Amino acid sequence: METTSSEIDTKRKDYYAFFDLDHTITASVSGKELVTAAYRKGMLRKTDMAKAIMLLAGYRLKLIRPEKAIEKMGGWVKNVPLEKFEKLCSEVFSTKLKPSVYSQVKQELEYHRTRNAGLVILSSTVTPLCSMMAVNLGMDDTICSGLECSDGILTGNTTGKFCFGQEKAVRLKAYCEKNNSKAEDAWYYGDAMADLHALKIVGNPVCINPQKKLRKIALQKGWKIYSWKK
């Protein structure tokens, strides 16, 4: 499973607009919806669910690094057939994520589309969900977290680093350079402190319903703040 989807539009873009997924494009949290659906279908044991809850608590209390918590929570997919996982993703996308897309998203995408911008999802969410959303919204590409697969079975490991925190900024900058563009000309839309690294390196940072701490930083720096609803 690759970390980026095939580009839908290969024409040269004037700049790139990157969008986080959870709480930026959607009101729902993709990881939470995926784990909940897996548990209901018997793909996730009670012990795995309890572990996920403990890791989430540790993350919120800052007792464990966010990257480590996310990596461990993603381990439940180990030994799950890729086909079964992708089917689960499809169900979660159609029943939970697609209906929760903020009403203002399409208008914002159209704003950039008419200005010949490349539209990219930049998220820690797994590849299948990001790809489905990109196709649904007519976006050009995805940069997300890939899951390693061997002989059609997920190993529980990622292909490279999780696309989270500092890693988002690293990939955003690399993507712009690869496509002969500058991060200074790019836009990034995010909602959480985990997006701060990416917000800092673009010329046009936008905060969507930002968390309290991020809102304070955005106000100090004069960044755009949008309140989006379903």
N, C-alpha and C positions, 0 to 999 in steps of 0.2 A: 504494500500500500504506500504510494508515494505521498510526500508531504505537500505537493502542489498538484492541482488538476491541470489537464491540457488546456492551453490557452484557447479561448473561443474566438478571439479576435486578435490576429497577429499584426495588424496595422500599427504603425508608429503612433504613439499617444503623446499628447502635449504635456501631460502630467499624470500622476496617479493619485487616486483617492482610496485609502485603505479603511476598512470598517471592521471593528470587532464584531462578534456575533451576539453573545449573551448580554442582555440588558443594553444592547446598542442597536442591533437590528431587531432582536426579539425581546419580548418581556420575559420569556421563559429562560431557564438555565439548562442548556443542552445536556450537560453531564448528569445533572440531577434527574432529568427526565429519562435519560438512557438507563441509568442505574435502577430507577424505580420500575421501569418497564421490564428490565431483565429479572428483577426480583419477583415480580408478579408472574412471569413466565417460567420461573423455576431455574433460570440460568445463573442466578446469584444465590448463594447459600446465606442463611441467617448470620453465620459467623462473618461472612464477607461484608454483609450489610452493616453489622455492628462495627466492624473494623473501619469501614468507610465513614461512619458517623463519628468515631473516635478521632480519625485523622482530620475530619472537618473541624471538630472542636479544637484540636491541637493547632490547626492552621489559624482559626479565628482568635485563639488566645496567644498566638505568636510563640507557641512552644515547639513548633516544627516549621522548617523553611517551606514556603508555599510550593516551590518546585518539587521538593521531596514528597510532600503530602499528595500532590497531584499524581506524581509518578506511581506512588504506592496504591492510590485509589484506582488507577488504571490497570492494575495487575489482575483484576477479576476476569479479564477477557482471556487469560491464559488457557489454552487447549480448546477454545471455542472455535468451531469451523467458521471460516471467513464468510461463507455464504449465509450462514445462520445469523452472524453478526450484522451483515449488510441488510438482511431482511428486517432485523430488529430496528436498525437505523431508519429504514424506510418507513416503518410504522410510526416511530417516534416523530419523524419529520412531518408526516402527513397529519397526525392527530394532535401533536403538541407544538411543534416549532412553527410550522407554516401559519396556523391560526393566530399565533402570538406576535407576528411581525407588526411593528409599530406602523401606524397609518402614514406617518410622514416620510418613511424610508423611500418609497418609490419616487416621490417628488424630489427628494435630495439626490437620488441616483440620476434622475433625469436632468437635473441641474448640471451635474458633471458630465453626463453623456453628451449633452448638446455642446459642451466645450471640449470635446474630443479627449476626455480623460479615461484612463484605464481604471476599471472598477474591481477592486480586489478585497476579498474577505481575509483578514489577518486575525487568526483566532487560535486559542489553545485547544479548541474543539477538534474531535477526530475527523479525518478526511471525508468519510462518506456523508456526514451531516453537512459539512461545509460545502461540499460539491453539490449536494441537492439544493441547498439554499442559493448557491451561485446560479445554478441553472434556472431555478424558479424566478429569480429576480433579474435575470439577464445580465449577470456580472461576468467579467472576463476571466477571472482566475481566483485561486485560493492559495493561501499560505497557512498551513495548519499543522496539527500533530498527526504524524503517520504512525500506524501500528505495524510492527514486524510480523510477517507471515511466512510460514515454512510448510510447503506441501499442502496448502489450503487451510492450514491451522494457525491461529494466532498464537504467538509465543508469550504474550504478556509484556513484551518489550516495545520500545518505540524505535522508529527509524530516525536516529538522530535525537536531538534534544526536544523536549516539550516546547511548544511555541508559546512561551509564557514569560512575562516580565521583560528582563533585559534581552532575552532571545527574540522577542518581537521586534525590538529596535534593530538588532543585528540583521534579521531577515528583511526588514523593510528597507534598510539602507542597501543591502546586497541586491535586492530585487530592483531597486531604482537604478543602481549602477549597471546591472545586467541589461536593462532596457534603455540605456543611454538617457537617463533622467536623473534629477537631483532630489534628494530628500527635502531640500529647502523649498522645492516647488510643490511638494506633496501635501495631501490632507490626511489626517488620521482622526477617526471617530472612535472614542472609547468612553467607558463609564467608571472605571475603577483605578485604584492606585497601581494595580498591576499593569496598567496602560501608560503609566507616567513616562517610562523610558522612551516609548514610541512617540508620545505626545511632544516630548521635548525636542526631538530631532527633526520634526517636520515644520514647514513654514506656516502651515495652517492647521493648528490643533483645535479639535472640537470635542467638547464634553457633553455626553448625552445622559441626562438625569444623573449627574455625577454623585458619587459617594461624598459624604460630608467633608472629609479631608481633601479629596481631589477638588471639590467645589471651591474650597478656600484657596488652594493653589491657583486654580483657574482664574479666580477673581483678582488675585494679586498680580498675575501675569497678563491679564487682559485677554484671556482665551475666550473663544465663543462657548456659550453654554446654552444648550437646547433642552427643552422639556418635551419629550415625546410620549404619546399615549397610543394605545391600541385603537 
